[in-house]
Amino acid sequence: MGTELKVSLDVVAAAFDRSARTFMRLVLAGLLLTAVAACATPPTDPEQRQVFEETNDPLEPMNRAIFDFNVAVDKYFLTPVAQGYEFILPQLVRDSIQSFLRHLKSPIVLANDLLQGETERAGETMSRMVFNTVMGVGGLFDVAGEAGIAHHEEDFGQTLAVWGVTDGPYLMLPFLGPTNVRDGIGIYGVDRAFDPLYYASYNSERFLAEYNGPIRSVTEAIDARSRNYQDVRDLEESSLDFYAAVRSLYRQQRATLISNGEDSSASAAPSLNFEMDFDELDEEQDEADASEDSMDGEQVSLSE
């Protein structure tokens, strides 16, 4: 018993060490990118300088090149695979896959709910975890959602924003899509420490356990694209500058998530990470609208 406990503690300690090293690499990369961005020469023309500062995209030439690469991967690989996924699998099966993937992220959402002081949302996340684990066959069915406990997204990038950390320069990452220094460190670094399955991959000889992270990421990308490839196509066709449109919409979407759907200026913005999931914002806005309707109802009752 003592030996098994020691082995388990060693595994957790080693996983924490690996997570800490990953976090430090991301911090150093962020600092390097910030330094490079600071060295970018801003335009001398006042109007152009104002636009330069508002876009906060000093690495735009590099970002555009990476964006073109991502669009090519999406066009020739991700979208065709997503269309096949949509054609082969019934809606019920695809909904179960989405529900299960969201369920696996529940510990990350719960940790960030608590770090932001959102006790009510933390209670909702915990309720969803319990209901969907017990009654939803391990998360395959969103029983909690059917009962009115809506799904919401949280990550450490949002937590840092709530704590007052600024976003930093805009970045376009290969395969991962748009982000910024703050969100990149939060989502791709710190959030790993909150993910129990991240530790399950350490020193595991089982393929699904060892590579559960990449497998989940690819599956999420395919599932998300199967739900919105037409929306993305319409956006590209209607945009004079697809890159600029994605950059703007990404920032609006992040503002909506950070404000828990209360940022009215971002209410019409879809999510545009590389998966370009247009569903998340609708859920955040529906949750905000429901809360607003409830408050209106209370005000009417009081006035009566």
SVG drawing of the C-alpha trace seen along z (x, -y; Angstrom):
<svg xmlns="http://www.w3.org/2000/svg" viewBox="-50 -62 63 64">
<polyline fill="none" stroke="black" stroke-width="0.4" points="0.0,0.0 2.8,-2.4 4.7,-1.5 1.7,-2.1 1.0,-5.5 4.7,-6.5 4.5,-5.5 1.3,-7.5 2.8,-10.6 5.9,-10.3 3.7,-10.2 1.8,-13.3 4.9,-15.1 6.6,-14.3 3.5,-15.4 3.4,-18.7 7.1,-19.2 6.4,-18.6 3.4,-21.0 5.6,-23.6 8.3,-23.3 5.7,-23.6 4.3,-26.7 7.7,-28.3 8.5,-27.6 5.2,-29.3 6.0,-32.3 9.4,-32.7 7.9,-32.4 5.3,-35.0 8.0,-37.3 10.0,-36.8 7.1,-37.5 6.2,-40.6 9.8,-41.8 9.7,-41.2 6.4,-43.0 7.8,-45.9 10.6,-46.2 8.1,-46.5 8.3,-49.9 4.9,-51.7 3.7,-53.9 4.5,-57.6 1.3,-58.7 -1.2,-59.5 -4.1,-57.7 -2.1,-54.6 -0.5,-54.6 -4.0,-54.6 -5.0,-51.7 -1.7,-49.9 -2.3,-50.3 -6.0,-49.3 -5.3,-46.1 -2.5,-45.2 -1.1,-42.9 2.6,-43.9 3.5,-40.4 0.9,-40.6 3.1,-39.5 4.0,-36.3 0.5,-35.9 -0.9,-36.2 1.5,-33.5 0.5,-31.1 -3.2,-32.0 -2.8,-31.0 -1.3,-27.7 -4.2,-27.1 -6.8,-27.9 -5.1,-25.4 -5.1,-22.7 -8.7,-23.5 -9.7,-23.4 -7.9,-20.3 -8.0,-18.2 -10.2,-19.3 -13.4,-20.3 -13.4,-17.2 -12.9,-15.0 -15.6,-16.9 -18.0,-16.5 -17.4,-12.7 -17.8,-12.6 -21.2,-14.5 -22.3,-12.1 -21.4,-8.9 -22.4,-9.5 -26.1,-10.2 -26.8,-13.5 -27.4,-11.6 -24.0,-10.0 -22.3,-13.4 -24.2,-15.1 -23.0,-12.3 -19.4,-12.9 -19.7,-16.6 -21.3,-16.0 -18.5,-13.6 -15.7,-15.9 -17.3,-18.8 -17.7,-16.5 -13.9,-15.7 -13.2,-19.4 -15.4,-19.9 -12.5,-19.9 -10.8,-22.7 -14.0,-24.7 -14.7,-24.1 -11.2,-25.2 -11.4,-28.4 -15.0,-29.1 -13.6,-29.0 -10.4,-31.0 -12.7,-33.8 -14.9,-33.7 -17.9,-32.6 -19.4,-30.3 -22.8,-30.1 -21.3,-29.0 -19.0,-26.6 -22.1,-25.0 -23.6,-24.6 -20.4,-23.0 -20.3,-20.6 -24.0,-19.8 -23.4,-19.1 -20.4,-16.8 -22.5,-14.8 -25.7,-14.6 -24.0,-13.7 -21.6,-11.2 -24.3,-9.3 -27.4,-9.8 -25.7,-10.7 -23.7,-7.4 -20.3,-9.0 -21.1,-12.2 -22.3,-10.7 -25.7,-12.4 -26.2,-16.0 -28.9,-15.2 -28.0,-18.4 -28.5,-20.5 -31.9,-19.0 -32.7,-19.8 -31.8,-23.5 -28.2,-23.6 -26.5,-25.1 -23.0,-24.4 -20.5,-27.2 -16.8,-27.6 -14.0,-28.8 -10.3,-28.7 -7.3,-30.3 -7.0,-32.9 -10.4,-34.2 -9.3,-33.9 -6.2,-36.1 -8.5,-38.6 -10.8,-38.7 -7.7,-39.3 -6.9,-42.3 -4.1,-40.9 -4.1,-42.5 -4.3,-40.3 -1.0,-41.3 -0.2,-41.1 -2.4,-39.1 -1.0,-35.7 -1.9,-33.2 -0.6,-29.7 -0.1,-26.8 -3.1,-24.4 -4.4,-26.1 -5.5,-29.3 -5.9,-32.8 -4.9,-33.7 -2.8,-36.2 0.0,-36.0 -2.3,-35.9 -4.8,-33.3 -2.0,-31.2 -0.2,-30.9 -3.6,-30.3 -5.1,-27.8 -2.1,-25.8 -0.1,-26.0 -1.8,-26.4 -5.1,-24.7 -3.2,-21.4 -2.6,-21.4 -6.3,-21.3 -6.9,-18.3 -6.8,-14.9 -6.4,-13.1 -3.1,-15.0 -1.6,-13.1 -3.1,-9.8 -0.9,-10.2 2.3,-10.3 4.4,-7.1 1.4,-5.2 2.0,-2.5 -1.6,-2.5 -2.1,-4.4 -5.4,-6.1 -4.1,-7.2 -0.7,-8.4 -2.1,-10.4 -5.5,-11.3 -4.7,-15.1 -4.0,-15.1 -6.8,-12.6 -9.3,-14.9 -8.0,-18.0 -8.4,-16.5 -11.8,-15.0 -13.0,-18.4 -11.7,-20.1 -13.5,-17.7 -16.8,-17.8 -16.8,-21.6 -16.0,-22.0 -18.8,-19.5 -21.3,-21.9 -20.1,-25.1 -18.2,-24.6 -20.9,-26.4 -20.9,-29.4 -17.1,-29.6 -17.4,-29.4 -20.0,-32.1 -17.8,-34.3 -14.9,-33.9 -16.9,-34.7 -18.5,-37.8 -15.2,-39.2 -13.1,-41.6 -10.2,-40.5 -10.8,-37.1 -7.8,-37.4 -8.9,-40.7 -12.5,-39.4 -11.2,-36.4 -9.0,-38.6 -11.9,-40.9 -14.4,-38.2 -12.0,-36.2 -11.5,-39.3 -15.3,-39.9 -15.9,-36.2 -13.2,-36.3 -14.8,-39.5 -18.1,-37.7 -16.7,-34.7 -14.8,-36.8 -17.9,-38.8 -20.0,-35.6 -22.2,-36.8 -22.8,-40.3 -20.7,-42.2 -23.5,-43.5 -20.9,-44.8 -19.8,-41.3 -23.2,-39.6 -23.1,-38.9 -19.6,-37.5 -19.0,-33.8 -16.1,-31.8 -13.3,-31.7 -10.5,-29.5 -9.1,-27.1 -12.1,-24.8 -14.3,-27.9 -17.1,-26.7 -20.1,-28.9 -22.1,-27.2 -20.4,-28.4 -21.3,-32.1 -25.0,-31.2 -25.0,-29.3 -23.3,-32.1 -25.8,-34.6 -28.8,-32.4 -27.6,-32.1 -27.2,-35.9 -30.6,-36.5 -32.3,-34.0 -30.7,-35.8 -31.9,-39.2 -35.4,-37.9 -35.5,-36.5 -34.5,-39.9 -37.1,-41.7 -39.7,-39.3 -38.8,-40.1 -38.9,-43.9 -42.4,-43.5 -43.6,-41.5 -42.2,-44.2 -43.9,-47.0 -47.2,-45.2"/>
</svg>
